[in-house]
Amino acid sequence: MARPTRVRYVILLLLFVVTTLNYADRATLSIVGSALQKDLNLTPVQMGLIFSAFAWAYVAGQIPGGWLLDRFGSKRVYAWSIFLWSFFTLLQSFVGWMSVTWAVATLFTLRLLVGVAESPSFPGNSRIAAAWFPTSERGTAAGIFTSAQYFATVLFAPLMGWLTYHYGWHSVFVIMGLLGIAMTGVWWKVMHEPDEHPRANIEELTLIRAGGGLVESSHGAQSESRNPVRWGDIRQVLGQRLMIGVLLGQYCINTLSYFFLTWFPVYLVQERGMSILKAGFIASIPALCGFAGGILGGILSDSLVRRGYSLTFARKAPMVIGMLMSTSMVACVTASADWLIIMLMAFAYFGKGFGAVGWAVVSDTAPKRIAGLCGGVFNAAGNIAGITTPIVIGLILQQTGSFNGALIFVAANALVAMFCYLVVMGPIKRLELPESTTTDSGAIKGLEVKRPVSN
């Protein structure tokens, strides 16, 4: 027999690169935030609202984005997603030539459009990982594409800070928009479904399928016509204790993410007195640690699966350890030295990355027929934090004039996330929708629960 090809790792590299650009475009506003706030004379609450504009649309687009992925397939929908979010990022460079009122309104609208365009991205990542990777490799795969959010800051925060310092904040939107538009062509050339990829041999497909990979789950419109999505399916999934815990936990975990994506560079400039250029470089240090934590958490989780531990223990252990690490940021309230602040933030961000196993859990548990839609629901719940976190922190700053309350608020969310995984979720198992799901009255019958092969 021929040896299995390793095309799935090329697909994973593509997901990593695209997700890096995805998060870099989200972070543009946080890096240029201080300069933009000064130019437009905005209050902290106004900045918080503009920071949250992306998340309002991103959350609203999750379920439609997941449905589009299940209906038309990952390749086509994701390609349009990349092009559109990059185009709307490019357009943000023009707001500086408008009056203040028009600039604020236009920037808010364009951030909304970026959010809508990016909404299929992470459900697409989860769907592609579920199709291309066996269960014993899925934690590592999810850890790698999730860690791209940290690598985006490592790679692009210094570049954006340098561009802002030398060429103004407008240049950041131009460069990032053009990079994303170019990436659209790369995606279209490289991405294929598992059983349609010209370089994936039958041995690799057999390995993926035998390990629990959903090789036949991603046929776009064809599978949709055979298995139409019913909203009752989503109601059944949301009624499960496991999914309730995953959704609440992801909201709390993303509170940490959105603090670092929005207010953290502003914290370095306004609270610690750093220049924008220095803050851009300093912000990359915790992000580098988050990147390492994301990969190591996924590797540890999959290692536990291969050693015979239950899937429940293998996914929950890294999460609990990571969230405990993240609570260390509260020590910044009393710390005074900049080097100590950066060390504490780096340790907290490492923990956040280490414990971010939610996408692996969704890939392990989502019913096959609605994998994209489940990813959309999961991502919508998690990214509500993108709406609440910037606004809550902005209100705390306006009321107290200090980031201390904000740091306590963010750290408390790590503790709540631990509670959701340890107490609310229960065992981690694959949820299966029966093929015949309706009674005579159209009501949806109960879910079947199937334990994964590797558990």
C-alpha positions in Angstrom: 0.0 0.0 0.0 1.1 3.5 -0.7 1.9 5.8 2.2 -0.7 8.4 3.0 -0.1 11.8 1.6 0.0 14.8 3.9 -2.1 17.3 2.0 -4.1 18.0 5.2 -1.0 19.8 6.6 -0.9 22.1 3.5 -4.6 22.9 4.1 -3.8 23.6 7.8 -1.0 26.0 6.7 -3.4 27.8 4.4 -6.0 28.1 7.2 -3.2 29.5 9.5 -2.1 32.1 6.9 -5.7 33.3 6.1 -6.7 33.4 9.8 -3.5 35.5 10.5 -4.7 38.1 7.9 -8.2 37.8 9.3 -7.1 38.8 12.8 -4.6 41.4 11.5 -7.5 43.2 9.8 -9.5 43.0 13.0 -6.6 44.5 15.0 -5.9 47.4 12.6 -8.2 49.8 14.6 -6.6 48.9 17.9 -3.1 49.6 16.7 -4.0 53.0 15.1 -6.6 53.7 17.8 -4.7 56.3 19.8 -3.7 58.3 16.6 -7.2 58.0 15.2 -8.8 59.0 18.5 -6.6 62.1 18.7 -7.3 63.1 15.1 -11.1 62.7 15.5 -11.2 63.9 19.1 -13.2 60.9 20.3 -14.2 60.0 23.9 -13.4 56.6 25.4 -17.0 55.5 25.1 -17.1 56.6 21.4 -13.9 54.6 20.8 -15.5 51.6 22.6 -18.6 51.8 20.3 -16.4 52.0 17.2 -14.3 49.0 18.5 -17.5 47.1 19.0 -18.9 47.8 15.5 -17.1 44.8 14.0 -18.5 42.4 16.6 -22.1 43.6 16.2 -22.1 42.5 12.5 -19.8 39.6 13.0 -22.1 38.0 15.6 -25.2 38.7 13.4 -23.5 37.1 10.4 -22.5 33.9 12.1 -25.6 31.8 11.6 -26.1 33.0 8.0 -22.4 32.4 7.4 -22.6 28.9 8.7 -25.6 28.2 6.6 -23.8 29.5 3.5 -20.9 27.2 4.2 -23.2 24.1 4.5 -25.1 25.2 1.4 -22.4 26.2 -1.0 -19.2 24.7 0.4 -16.2 26.1 2.2 -14.0 27.0 -0.8 -16.5 29.3 -2.6 -17.9 31.1 0.5 -14.5 31.5 2.2 -13.0 33.0 -1.0 -15.7 35.7 -1.2 -15.3 36.3 2.6 -11.5 37.0 2.2 -12.0 39.3 -0.7 -14.8 41.4 0.8 -13.3 41.9 4.3 -10.0 43.0 2.6 -11.8 45.4 0.3 -13.7 47.0 3.2 -10.5 47.2 5.2 -8.9 49.1 2.3 -11.8 51.6 2.1 -11.2 52.6 5.8 -8.1 54.4 4.7 -10.3 57.2 3.1 -12.1 58.3 6.3 -9.4 60.7 7.2 -10.3 63.0 4.4 -13.9 63.4 5.6 -15.4 65.7 8.2 -15.4 64.3 11.7 -19.1 63.4 11.7 -18.9 61.6 8.4 -15.6 60.0 9.3 -17.0 58.4 12.4 -20.2 57.3 10.7 -18.3 55.8 7.7 -15.7 54.1 9.9 -18.5 52.6 12.0 -20.2 51.3 8.9 -17.1 49.9 7.3 -16.3 48.1 10.5 -19.8 46.6 10.4 -19.2 45.4 6.8 -15.8 43.9 7.8 -17.6 42.0 10.5 -20.3 40.7 8.1 -17.6 39.6 5.6 -15.5 37.8 8.2 -18.4 35.9 9.7 -17.9 32.6 7.8 -14.2 32.5 8.6 -14.1 30.5 11.9 -17.1 28.3 11.2 -15.3 27.6 7.9 -12.1 26.7 9.8 -14.0 24.4 12.1 -15.8 22.7 9.2 -12.6 22.3 7.2 -10.8 20.8 10.2 -13.6 18.4 10.8 -13.4 17.2 7.2 -9.6 17.1 6.8 -8.4 15.8 10.3 -9.0 12.7 12.4 -10.0 13.3 16.0 -6.5 12.5 17.3 -5.1 15.4 15.2 -8.0 17.8 15.5 -7.0 19.5 18.7 -3.6 20.4 17.2 -5.2 21.6 14.0 -7.6 23.8 15.9 -4.8 25.0 18.2 -2.7 26.0 15.2 -5.4 27.9 13.2 -6.7 29.5 16.5 -3.2 30.6 17.4 -3.1 32.6 14.2 -4.9 35.3 16.1 -1.8 35.8 18.3 0.6 35.4 15.5 -1.2 38.2 13.7 -0.3 40.6 16.5 3.3 39.2 16.6 3.8 39.7 12.8 1.6 42.8 12.1 1.5 44.9 15.3 5.1 46.1 14.8 4.5 46.7 11.1 1.3 48.6 11.8 3.0 50.6 14.5 5.9 51.5 12.2 3.5 52.4 9.3 1.4 54.6 11.6 4.5 56.3 13.1 6.1 57.1 9.7 3.2 57.3 7.2 0.1 57.8 9.3 -2.7 55.5 10.2 -4.3 55.6 6.8 -1.4 53.5 5.4 -2.2 50.6 7.7 -5.6 50.0 6.1 -4.1 50.3 2.5 -1.4 47.7 3.1 -3.6 45.2 5.0 -6.5 45.5 2.4 -4.2 44.8 -0.5 -2.6 41.8 1.2 -6.0 40.2 1.8 -7.1 40.8 -1.8 -4.0 39.0 -3.0 -4.6 36.1 -0.6 -8.0 35.5 -2.3 -6.3 34.1 -5.3 -4.0 31.8 -3.3 -7.0 30.4 -1.4 -8.9 29.6 -4.6 -5.8 27.8 -6.1 -5.0 25.7 -3.0 -8.2 24.9 -1.2 -10.2 21.8 -2.2 -12.6 19.4 -0.4 -10.8 16.2 0.9 -12.3 13.7 -1.6 -11.8 16.3 -4.5 -8.2 17.3 -3.8 -6.0 16.2 -6.7 -3.0 15.4 -4.5 -4.7 13.6 -1.6 -4.5 9.8 -2.1 -7.0 7.2 -1.0 -4.7 6.2 1.9 -4.8 9.7 3.4 -8.6 9.8 3.0 -8.9 6.4 4.6 -6.7 7.5 7.5 -8.9 10.6 8.0 -12.1 8.8 7.8 -11.1 5.9 10.1 -10.0 8.5 12.7 -13.4 10.2 12.8 -12.8 12.8 10.1 -16.0 13.8 8.2 -14.6 13.4 4.7 -18.0 13.2 3.1 -19.4 16.1 5.1 -18.4 19.0 2.9 -20.0 18.6 -0.5 -21.7 22.0 -0.5 -24.9 22.2 -2.4 -25.1 18.5 -3.2 -25.1 17.4 0.5 -27.5 20.3 1.3 -30.0 19.0 -1.2 -29.9 15.5 0.3 -29.9 16.8 3.9 -31.7 20.2 4.2 -30.9 22.1 7.3 -33.9 22.6 9.7 -34.0 25.2 12.4 -35.4 22.6 14.7 -32.0 20.9 14.5 -30.3 23.9 15.9 -32.9 24.1 18.7 -32.2 20.5 19.6 -28.4 21.2 19.7 -28.8 24.3 21.8 -30.9 22.4 24.3 -28.0 20.1 25.1 -26.1 20.8 28.3 -22.8 20.2 26.5 -23.4 23.0 24.0 -24.7 25.4 26.6 -21.4 25.0 28.5 -19.3 25.4 25.3 -21.2 28.6 24.2 -21.0 30.3 27.6 -17.4 29.3 28.1 -16.4 30.7 24.7 -18.0 34.0 25.5 -15.9 34.3 28.6 -12.7 33.2 26.8 -13.3 35.7 24.0 -13.6 38.5 26.6 -9.9 38.0 27.1 -9.3 38.0 23.4 -11.1 41.2 22.7 -9.3 43.0 25.6 -6.0 42.2 23.9 -7.4 43.0 20.4 -9.0 46.3 21.3 -7.9 48.1 24.5 -4.5 46.5 25.2 -2.4 48.8 22.9 -4.4 51.8 24.2 -3.6 50.6 27.7 0.1 50.6 26.9 -0.1 54.1 25.5 -2.4 55.8 27.9 -1.8 53.9 31.2 1.9 53.0 30.7 2.9 56.1 28.8 4.5 54.3 25.8 4.7 55.8 22.3 2.5 54.2 19.5 5.7 52.8 17.9 6.8 51.2 21.1 3.4 49.9 22.0 3.2 48.2 18.6 6.3 46.3 19.3 5.5 45.6 23.0 2.0 44.3 22.1 3.7 41.6 20.1 5.4 40.0 23.1 2.2 38.7 24.9 0.8 37.8 21.5 3.9 35.6 20.8 3.3 33.8 24.1 -0.4 33.4 23.2 0.7 31.9 19.9 3.0 29.4 21.6 0.2 28.6 24.2 -2.3 27.9 21.5 -0.2 25.4 19.7 1.0 23.7 22.9 -2.5 23.4 24.3 -3.7 21.7 21.1 -0.7 19.3 21.1 -1.2 18.4 24.7 -4.9 17.8 24.1 -4.3 15.4 21.2 -1.5 13.7 23.1 -3.9 12.9 25.9 -6.3 11.4 23.4 -3.6 9.2 21.8 -2.6 8.0 25.2 -6.0 6.7 25.9 -7.5 9.4 28.1 -11.1 10.3 27.5 -11.9 13.0 25.1 -13.6 14.9 27.9 -10.4 15.0 30.0 -8.2 15.6 27.0 -10.1 18.8 26.0 -10.9 20.1 29.4 -7.5 19.8 31.1 -5.7 22.3 28.9 -8.6 24.7 29.2 -8.7 24.7 33.0 -4.9 25.1 33.2 -4.9 27.9 30.7 -7.7 29.9 32.3 -5.9 29.7 35.7 -2.8 31.2 34.0 -4.9 34.0 32.5 -6.1 35.2 35.9 -2.5 36.4 36.6 -3.3 39.6 34.7 -5.1 40.9 37.8 -1.6 41.3 39.4 -1.0 44.2 37.0 -3.3 46.3 39.2 -0.5 46.6 41.8 2.6 46.2 39.5 4.5 49.3 38.6 7.5 48.3 36.5 6.8 48.1 32.8 8.9 44.9 32.4 6.7 43.2 35.1 3.5 44.3 33.4 4.6 42.8 30.1 5.7 39.5 31.8 2.3 39.2 33.6 0.4 40.0 30.4 2.5 37.6 28.4 1.8 34.8 31.0 -1.9 35.6 30.9 -2.0 35.5 27.1 -0.1 32.3 27.0 -2.7 30.8 29.3 -5.5 32.1 27.1 -4.0 30.5 24.1 -3.3 27.2 26.0 -6.9 27.0 27.1 -8.6 27.9 23.8 -9.8 24.4 22.8 -13.4 25.4 22.0 -13.0 25.0 18.3 -11.7 21.5 18.7 -14.7 20.7 21.0 -17.1 22.0 18.3 -15.3 19.9 15.6 -15.6 16.9 18.0 -19.3 17.3 18.8 -21.2 19.1 16.0 -23.7 17.0 14.1 -22.3 16.1 10.7 -25.1 17.5 8.7 -25.0 21.0 10.3 -21.3 21.3 11.1 -21.0 24.7 9.5 -24.2 26.0 11.1 -23.1 24.8 14.6 -19.8 26.5 14.1 -21.7 29.7 13.3 -23.8 29.5 16.4 -20.7 28.8 18.5 -18.8 31.7 17.1 -21.8 34.0 17.4 -22.1 33.2 21.1 -18.4 33.7 21.7 -18.1 36.9 19.8 -20.9 38.7 21.7 -17.9 39.4 23.9 -16.6 41.6 21.0 -19.7 43.8 21.6 -19.7 43.9 25.3 -16.0 43.9 26.2 -15.0 47.1 24.4 -18.1 49.0 25.7 -17.8 47.7 29.3 -14.1 48.6 29.4 -14.8 52.0 27.9 -17.5 52.7 30.6 -15.1 51.6 33.3 -12.4 53.9 32.0 -14.8 56.8 31.7 -16.1 56.3 35.3 -12.8 55.5 37.0 -10.1 57.0 34.7 -8.0 53.8 35.3 -7.6 50.3 33.7 -7.6 48.5 37.1 -11.3 47.7 37.0 -11.0 46.6 33.4 -8.3 44.1 34.3 -10.3 42.7 37.2 -13.3 42.3 34.9 -11.3 40.4 32.2 -9.7 38.1 34.8 -13.1 37.3 36.3 -14.3 36.0 33.0 -11.5 33.4 33.0 -12.9 32.0 36.2 -16.4 31.8 34.8 -15.1 30.0 31.7 -13.5 27.3 34.0 -16.9 26.9 35.7 -18.6 26.4 32.4 -16.2 23.6 31.3 -16.0 21.9 34.7 -19.6 22.1 35.9 -22.0 23.0 33.0 -20.7 21.0 30.0 -20.6 17.4 31.2 -19.0 14.7 29.0 -17.8 15.6 25.5 -19.5 13.4 22.8 -20.5 13.6 19.2 -24.1 14.8 18.8 -25.9 13.1 16.0 -29.2 14.2 14.4 -31.3 11.2 13.3 -32.0 11.0 9.6 -35.8 11.0 10.2 -36.3 14.0 12.4 -39.9 15.0 12.2 -43.1 13.7 13.7 -46.4 14.0 12.0 -46.8 17.4 13.5 -43.3 18.5 12.4 -41.7 18.5 15.8 -38.1 17.5 16.0 -37.3 14.3 17.9 -34.4 13.9 20.3 -30.7 13.9 19.5 -28.7 10.7 19.4 -25.3 10.9 21.1 -22.4 8.9 19.7 -19.0 8.6 21.4 -16.1 9.4 19.1 -13.9 6.6 17.9 -10.9 7.9 19.7 -12.6 8.2 23.1 
